[in-house]
């Protein structure tokens, strides 16, 4: 069996994740859309302290780009088409519209499970029929556009109204799809209103095992070296009633040689290597990735166990941790530098005062001396790019954290 060192695994993983350049068919400079096509999905998050998480993976890979030109959530009217659509591809995610049929198995699994979401929808088919009629008549709508006496929030935070709960259930089961967003509120549409006929046909005819093989191939292409759990986690492929499909898809890819068994130093579980990683292992030239901040939901770090295995980096956001118990900050972003995760920074885009604020910046305990200066220099360059991307006039570094002093010096150099 092929054996890899921990350093080789890190190099391959970062290359697969697009951190040393996003691959394009013709070798041209990669765009934000190329980043989405390569990763397969951007996980959606509503927190907008610095930048919403779904916009950051592209920035981390291709640099500053025009979010409006990309148009991830551009509102779509009936009869119009978008390159992008939302679905539960990992968590709530934006994907390429052409990839939606790859998740037909998830819709099937959700129906077969007959859980609370299915039971609620079946008990409220009168409301789903009314919603369908409204959409047929008026075109794509947000929840606030639907005037119904059962469209009143219950409780606080995620206290959805019955209308919102039915909309989300219909969305999960593929009875509705997304049509962009208004003020970050999802617009719901009937599939035939906004999806190409070819996509709808594939949704109805796609073979579940073949779809899962495609998703597993995409996952290993991105992760490069991964355990079975890693591969499952990328698209959350295990399901109560369809795990046998996943197992079969995995076995067929191993038999075909798409997945090569490999042992990684320090990993307890057997891993697999993908075709792109095998080529990278043989042909890659020495080099490093540019220093960049990452989204908390970037696939480099969204799997906490994998981040520990690959980078010895134990990461979680502390947004739900009481302030007095936070260690690093409210919404810290991981810092990638020279193939290592070297720290985290709590960034805020203060749009009212036109300044990008580092509320805290921390280096990992092993980073010191010249390493600290190197990290600070790379991060300072990346923050200047982030500042311009956000359209802000200045950067301010608060004196909090073990990296802040060096970062201040680097920015003033």
N, C-alpha and C positions, 0 to 999 in steps of 0.2 A: 504494500500500500504506500502511496506517495505520502511523504511527511513534509510539513511546513513548519518553519519557526514562527514564533509569535510576531516577529518583525515582518516576515514575508506575508503573513495573514493580514496585518494592518495595511501594508502597501497595496496588496491586491484589493482589499475591501475599499479603501479610499479611491483607488482608480475606478473600480466598478461603480461606486457611488457618484462618479463624475467630479470628484474633487481635484483631479489632475487634468480636467478637461472633459466636457460632455461630448461624446461621439456624435458625429453627423455623417449621413450617407456619403457626402462628397468631400468630407474633410474641411468644409468651410467653417467660419467662426460660428459657434453655437449661439442660439437665441434662447430666450426664456421658454418659448414653446418647445424647443428641442430638449430643454431640461425636463419639462413635464413629460414629454414623449419617452425620454429615457427612463425616468423614475417610475412612470406609470400613473402617478397620482401626487397631488399636493393635499396634505391633511388640512382641513378647514378649522380655523379658530377665530373667535370673535374678539379676543383681547387685542387692544390697539394702543398699548402703552408706548411701544416703539414702532412696530409695524405688525400687521396681522400675519400670523404664522404661514399662511398659504402663499404669501408673496415672497417669503424669505428664501426658500430653497433655490429659486432661480437666481436671486441676488448672490447667494453664497457660491454659485457655480459660474455665472456669466457676468457678474457685476451689475452695475446700475442699468436698469431698463425701464421703459415706459409702461407702467401698469395699465394705463388706459388703452394703449395700443394693443396690449396682449388681450385684454377684454375677457378675463376669466368669468366674470359675472354680468356681462353686458345683457340688459333686458332683451328678451326675444318675444316678439309678437307671434300670434298664430300664423303659420305659413312661412315664418322666417327660420333660419338655421343658425346654429352656433357650433364652433369647433369643440366646445366644452359643455359638460353636463355634470351634475352632482350625483353621487351615490355612495353607499357604504362600502368603499373599496378597501379601506383599512379601518379607520374610524370614518366619520363624515368627511368626504373627500371630493375634490374636483378632478375629473378625468377627461380624457379625450372622448368625444361623443361616439366615435367609432368603436371604442372599447367597452361600451356599456353592455353589449350582449355577453361579454365574458363573465358577467356576474348573474346570469340567469339562474345558475345553480343556487346562488344565495337567496334569490326570490323563492325558488322551489323549496329550499330548506326551511325558510321562514314559514311558509304555508304548512308544510308537513309537521313542523314542530307544534303548531296549534297552541302557541303560548298566549300570554295575556294580550299582546298586540293584536293577534289574529282574532281572539275571542271578543275583544272590544270592537273591532271592525265589524265582525259578523253580527254583533248585537246592535250595531248602529248603521245598518245598511240603508235605512231611510235617510240618514244624514249624508252618507256617501253618495246616494242617488241625487240628492239636492245639490251637492257640490259639483257632481259631474254635469248636471244641467246648467249650473252657473258658468262653468268653464266652457261648455259647448256654446253658450250664448254670448259670453263676454270675452272669451279668450283667457290667456294666462293671468293669474291673480295671486296676490299675497294673502296671508291670513287676514290682514286688516281690511282687505277689500271685500270680505264676505260678511254681509250684514245678516246675522242670525242670532236669535236669543240664546243660543248655546255657544256663542263665541265670546265668552267671558272667562278671563283667567281665573284659575283656582289657586289660592295661596300666593306664594312669592317665588322668585327665581325661576325654576322650571315648571311652575304651576300652569300647565297648558290648559286651554279651553278644550271642550269636546270637539270643536271644529278643528283646532290645531292637531289634536290627537288622531282624528280620522284622516286628516291630510297626510300626516307622517306615516300612518299605517298604510295608506294607499301608495305612498311613495316607496316604502319598504318593499311592498309586494309587486311593484312595477305597474300598478294601475294608473299612477301619475308619474311624471318626471319633472325635472327642473327646467325653468326658462329664464335663467339669470336671476338677478336680485335687484330689489329696490331698497335703498337705505339699509343694505345688508340683510334684508328680509327675503327669504326664498320665494320666488314666483313659481307657482305650481301650474302644470299644464297637462292636458291629455297627451299621451305619447304621439298620437297621429297629428297633433297640432305643430309640434316642433322637431320631431325626430325624422330623419330620412327614412323612406320606405325600406331601404336595404337594412338599416339598423333594426327596425321593428321586425322584419322578417327573420333576421338572425336571432333576435331575442326569443322568437317562437320555435326556432329550429336548431339552435346551437346544441351540440352534444356536450353534456356536463363534464365528462372526463376530458375531452379535448380542450374545453375552456380552461379547466384546471391545469392541464399541462402547459398551456400557453402562459398562464399566470405564474406557474412555478418556474418556467423558463425565464420569464421576465424577472422574477425575484432573484434567481441565481445569477442572472446577467448583472443585476445591480449590486447584490451583496457580495458576489464573487466567490466567497468561501462562507459556508453556512451549515448549521446543523438542521435537522428535520424541524425542530421547533422554530428556528429562525425563518425557515422557508414558509412554514405555516403562518407565522406572525405577520409576514409582509402583507398578505392579503386576507389574513384571518380566515384561513381556509377550512379549519375543522368545524364540523357541524354535527349535531346529534344524529340526524338521519342520513347524512351524506358523507360521513367520514370514509366509508368504503370507497367512494369515488376518489377522494384525495389519496388514499393509500394506493389505489390502482394507478392513478396518474403518476405518483412518485416512482412506483416500481417500474413502470414502462419507460420513464425517463432514465432510470439507472440502467435498465437493460439495453436501451438504445445508445448508451454512452454519453448522453447529454450531461448527466451528473456523474462525476468521478469521485469515488470514495477517497478521503484524505484524512490524515491524522495531523492535528495542530498541537504543537507543544503547549501544555498547560490547559488544554480543553479536555473535559471529561467525556463528552459525547463525540461520536463519530461525526465527521463533517463531509461536505461535498464541495467540489470545485466545478465551476461552469466552463463552457467553451471559451468565452472571452478571457476568463482568468487564466486558463491554461496557456493561451496565446500570450497573455501579458507576462506570465511567469517565464516564458522562453525568450521574449523579445523586449521586455521593458528596459528602458535606459534609466540609469540612476537619476534621481531628481526628487523634488519636494513639491508639496501643494502650496498654493498661495495661502497666506494667513487670512482667515475669514471668520466672522461670527456666523453661528448657525441658529436656525429656529429650534425651539424646544421640541418641535414635532418633525424635525428633519430625520430621515431614515438612518442617518449616522448615529443618532442617539435615542430614537423613540423606543427601542427595545433596551430597557435598562440592563438586563442580564447580559446582553450582547456587548453593550458599551463597556461593562466591567471586564468582560473576557478579552475584548480587543484592545481597549485603551486604559484599563485600570482606572476608569472614570465613573464614579458613582454619582449619577445626576438625576435630579428631579426639580421641577419648578416648585416654588414655595408660595404660589398664589393663594392656596387654600390654607396655608399655615398661619396661625395668629402672628401678628407682627413681632411680638416679644419673643417668639420662638424661632423666627427666621434666622438662618445662618448666613446666607449669601445675598438675599434680596428678594423682592416681590416676584420678578419675572426674568430671571437671569438667562442669558444666552451663552451656550458653550463657545469656546474659542478654539479653533483648529489652527495648528502651527507646526510645520515640519513633521507631518504625519502623526502628530500626537494631539490629544485634547489636553490643553495646557492650563485651562482656567475657565472663568465665567464672568460675565459682565451684565450688570443690571442697567439696561439702557431705557431712556425715556425720550420721546420726541415731544418737547415742549413747544407745541405749535403756536401758542399764544405769545410766547416770548421769542420765538424763532431760533431756538437753540436745541441742540442734541446734548442730553445730559447723561453722563455716566454716574449713576447714583452709588455704585460700588463696583470695584473691579478686583477680582481675586485670581491669583495664580495657584496652581496645584503645589502641594508642599515640597515636591522634588525639584521645582523650578527655582533657581537662585542664580546669583552672580550674572555672568555674561548671558546665560539662558534667559534670565528675566529681562535684560535689556533687549535681547533679540525678539522676544515675544512682544514687548512694548512697542518696539519699532514697527513690527509687522502689523500689530493691532492699530496703531496710530494711523498708518496708511489706509487700512480698511475702514476705520471710522470716518476719515475724511471723505472717502467714497460714499459711505452710508449717509453722511451729512448732506452731500449734494443730491443723492438719490431721494432723500426726504424733503429736499427744497428748503433746508434750514441754513441760517446765516453763520452759525458759530457752534463750537463744541465746548462744553464745560465738564471738567472732571472733579467730582467731589472726592475729598481725601478719605475715602472709606475703602478698605481692602488692601491686600498685600501687593497688588499690582498698580495701584493708583498713582503712587509717587513716580514710578518709572514711566508710566503712561503719560503723565503730565510733562515730564522731561522730554519724552519722545515727540510729543505734539509741539513743544516749544523749540525743538532743535532746528 
